[in-house]
Amino acid sequence: MEAFTKLSGIACPLPLSSVDTDQLIPARFMKRSRAEGYGGYLLHDLRFDEAGAPRPDFPLNALERQGAQVIVARRNFGSGSSREAAVYALVDYGIRCVIAPSFGDIFASNSVNNGLLPAKVAEADGESLIAALEEGARDMLVDLEACRIVVGNLSVPFTVDPVWRTKLLNGWDDIDLTMSQSDAIKAFVAADAKSRPWAMPRRGE
Amino acid sequence: MALVATPRALFDKVWDAHVVVHREDGQSLLWIDRHFLHEGSFHAFDKLKGRGAEVSRPDLTFGIEDHYVPTRVRDLAKIDPAIRDMIERLRGNASRHHLKLFGLDDPGQGIVHVVGPEQGLTLPGLTIVCGDSHTATHGAFGAIAFGIGASEVAHVLMTQTLWQKRPKRMRISVDGELAPGIVAKDIALSIIAAIGADGAAGHAMEYAGSSVRGLTMEGRLTLCNLSIEAGGRCGMVAPDETTISYLKGRPFAPQGADFDRAAEDWLKLASDADAIFDKEVSLDGSQIAPIVTWGTSPEDALPITMAVPDPDKAGDPGRAAHIRDAIDYMGLKPGQKLTDIRVDRIFIGSCTNSRIEDIRAAAAVLAGRKAQVPGLVSPGSAQVKRQAEEEGLDRIFIEAGLEWVDSGCSMCVGMNGDLVAPGERCASTTNRNFRGRQGPGSRTHLMSPAMAAAAAVTGHLTDMRPLLKGRN
């Protein structure tokens, strides 16, 4: 996984609340394998009309937001389905950070597992960032070491779970970490068999 | 020195029993007792393949065909090849890794969150995960159950564990006698409307109080199922006699003396009287009315006797923008009475409301009546289907003019091709009314099975209570 320290890139405002994972990637596109790339389907039904043409009024379609690496949205971003494909769509499109006042829990942990930073801001700070971008600002600095976001003269703090922060800063993968605990897992399994003998499924007929 | 036990909540008791390693940074490596998989698991299996890894505990891993399965024809040769491919990928992975699979030809097949409890795979005190957010459903038994993403699915497949940070605890107490016809769906939507779709974010929810205690296991499953729509990590109900008697004799549950020992342990899981919660919410159960959603988030829920809200009267600008957006998408007007909203079709099914009790509740409204609009009824499992047919409920739906089909996720998420057409409005017993959830451009109103049946009978959103007068 790619490490995340400081990101300096184009930001796009998305002044919507409860952008759920069904919108981030509609279910009908999820039959594809990851190798095919999910970026083209990000926010598909909001970005494109029924005929498949880009909707001119949708923020990500604006000329000056092409190549955006950051999205600033309203509360409850990534709510709903656990589909990690929603994160694949963002990452494959080029987004490395989403800023919002609150996130769907599963979406946020999926994000971290794919090197995407879910940065939580106070509701008022989020509104200020959206306003600055809507007034024409384009470039944003997201500093994960200092947990700050800077747009022009505006600088606001953000929060992210400390463990997730460490994981992102180092680009760590959980699986290697867990494999190093195999003795502890074996010991747990042995003790658990005694304390919860009923926890194993009886092989039904 | 005598040890004084700290009072613990139900969640903590189950969590503590699963910690393999606790790290100073607050992360715990948790042992996972049951891992359910469906067709969407191919991403995770691809990761395993990439590492040349094997499934660590095939005996604790169960595959279920539900998300993409057809409901009208079960012959895979006759369906869309892309959908057939999804089912065949799961079959291939299950056979390669020697996993028990509840496939289409298995008498136990159905929606994963219906099958787990039905088969006795879901038990109190377990940790249960699945790559599906509605895994929260299984918490109805007093298990810690939550949805995970594909990377986490791969992690559990390879290690049977998961790194997690202990969430905060939230207790929702609902007390008082429910009015006649009020069901778990109405309670859950009332809670979400009250606390918001992110109201429980970062929290494990425990449902308590006399209204919850009075629910059947099926009602509790519906309630916990919708925890994710309140933003909760998981939802739980403490095991009691209702739980124990539901589990007795289930195929994968302990039997005989083992069951008695288990039941004794399970009853000790209830939160200690003085357990402390990070957040407490209470609701008066006696004041809950039949609820429907009008918008594009489950928090957009109101009693059926009310009207579509006016964005100009919403307090904060974010909420006003959401209301404006939602009623525009839904094709509604501010101030329009909810009972004046006409529907194009209905759907009864999904992991929220497809259990035998749900099917019976819908049939009670529909018996001897004709549906004014088309509709699909998809029982939650092959077993629910058999039972409903033994009770003659299938004939009620068919005589009313509705389709009685096989089990799967069906029109809840539309992955199998059961879709609501663009611009169409559907009265639905499902869990999500998101934009395009039931198909591009579809408009979904969430409600209980009896309310969906009432909408079928009248062709518009309707208070089912008068339609139930004199019936039971």
Boltz contact constraints between the chains, C-beta under 6 A:
constraints:
  - contact:
      token1: [A, 17]
      token2: [B, 318]
      max_distance: 6.0
  - contact:
      token1: [A, 17]
      token2: [B, 322]
      max_distance: 6.0
  - contact:
      token1: [A, 18]
      token2: [B, 197]
      max_distance: 6.0
  - contact:
      token1: [A, 18]
      token2: [B, 297]
      max_distance: 6.0
  - contact:
      token1: [A, 20]
      token2: [B, 434]
      max_distance: 6.0
  - contact:
      token1: [A, 22]
      token2: [B, 434]
      max_distance: 6.0
  - contact:
      token1: [A, 22]
      token2: [B, 437]
      max_distance: 6.0
  - contact:
      token1: [A, 23]
      token2: [B, 435]
      max_distance: 6.0
  - contact:
      token1: [A, 26]
      token2: [B, 436]
      max_distance: 6.0
  - contact:
      token1: [A, 27]
      token2: [B, 413]
      max_distance: 6.0
  - contact:
      token1: [A, 27]
      token2: [B, 415]
      max_distance: 6.0
  - contact:
      token1: [A, 31]
      token2: [B, 82]
      max_distance: 6.0
  - contact:
      token1: [A, 31]
      token2: [B, 86]
      max_distance: 6.0
  - contact:
      token1: [A, 45]
      token2: [B, 436]
      max_distance: 6.0
  - contact:
      token1: [A, 45]
      token2: [B, 440]
      max_distance: 6.0
  - contact:
      token1: [A, 74]
      token2: [B, 318]
      max_distance: 6.0
  - contact:
      token1: [A, 76]
      token2: [B, 197]
      max_distance: 6.0
  - contact:
      token1: [A, 76]
      token2: [B, 198]
      max_distance: 6.0
  - contact:
      token1: [A, 79]
      token2: [B, 197]
      max_distance: 6.0
  - contact:
      token1: [A, 81]
      token2: [B, 133]
      max_distance: 6.0
  - contact:
      token1: [A, 82]
      token2: [B, 131]
      max_distance: 6.0
  - contact:
      token1: [A, 82]
      token2: [B, 132]
      max_distance: 6.0
  - contact:
      token1: [A, 82]
      token2: [B, 133]
      max_distance: 6.0
  - contact:
      token1: [A, 82]
      token2: [B, 147]
      max_distance: 6.0
  - contact:
      token1: [A, 82]
      token2: [B, 149]
      max_distance: 6.0
  - contact:
      token1: [A, 84]
      token2: [B, 149]
      max_distance: 6.0
  - contact:
      token1: [A, 84]
      token2: [B, 150]
      max_distance: 6.0
  - contact:
      token1: [A, 102]
      token2: [B, 198]
      max_distance: 6.0
  - contact:
      token1: [A, 102]
      token2: [B, 201]
      max_distance: 6.0
  - contact:
      token1: [A, 105]
      token2: [B, 233]
      max_distance: 6.0
  - contact:
      token1: [A, 106]
      token2: [B, 133]
      max_distance: 6.0
  - contact:
      token1: [A, 106]
      token2: [B, 147]
      max_distance: 6.0
  - contact:
      token1: [A, 110]
      token2: [B, 149]
      max_distance: 6.0
  - contact:
      token1: [A, 113]
      token2: [B, 151]
      max_distance: 6.0
  - contact:
      token1: [A, 163]
      token2: [B, 25]
      max_distance: 6.0
  - contact:
      token1: [A, 163]
      token2: [B, 27]
      max_distance: 6.0
  - contact:
      token1: [A, 174]
      token2: [B, 155]
      max_distance: 6.0
  - contact:
      token1: [A, 174]
      token2: [B, 163]
      max_distance: 6.0
  - contact:
      token1: [A, 175]
      token2: [B, 155]
      max_distance: 6.0
  - contact:
      token1: [A, 178]
      token2: [B, 159]
      max_distance: 6.0
  - contact:
      token1: [A, 181]
      token2: [B, 21]
      max_distance: 6.0
  - contact:
      token1: [A, 181]
      token2: [B, 29]
      max_distance: 6.0
  - contact:
      token1: [A, 184]
      token2: [B, 20]
      max_distance: 6.0
  - contact:
      token1: [A, 184]
      token2: [B, 21]
      max_distance: 6.0
  - contact:
      token1: [A, 185]
      token2: [B, 20]
      max_distance: 6.0
  - contact:
      token1: [A, 188]
      token2: [B, 20]
      max_distance: 6.0
  - contact:
      token1: [A, 188]
      token2: [B, 31]
      max_distance: 6.0
  - contact:
      token1: [A, 198]
      token2: [B, 254]
      max_distance: 6.0
  - contact:
      token1: [A, 198]
      token2: [B, 258]
      max_distance: 6.0
  - contact:
      token1: [A, 198]
      token2: [B, 262]
      max_distance: 6.0
  - contact:
      token1: [A, 199]
      token2: [B, 33]
      max_distance: 6.0
  - contact:
      token1: [A, 201]
      token2: [B, 121]
      max_distance: 6.0
  - contact:
      token1: [A, 201]
      token2: [B, 252]
      max_distance: 6.0
  - contact:
      token1: [A, 202]
      token2: [B, 252]
      max_distance: 6.0
  - contact:
      token1: [A, 204]
      token2: [B, 251]
      max_distance: 6.0
  - contact:
      token1: [A, 204]
      token2: [B, 252]
      max_distance: 6.0
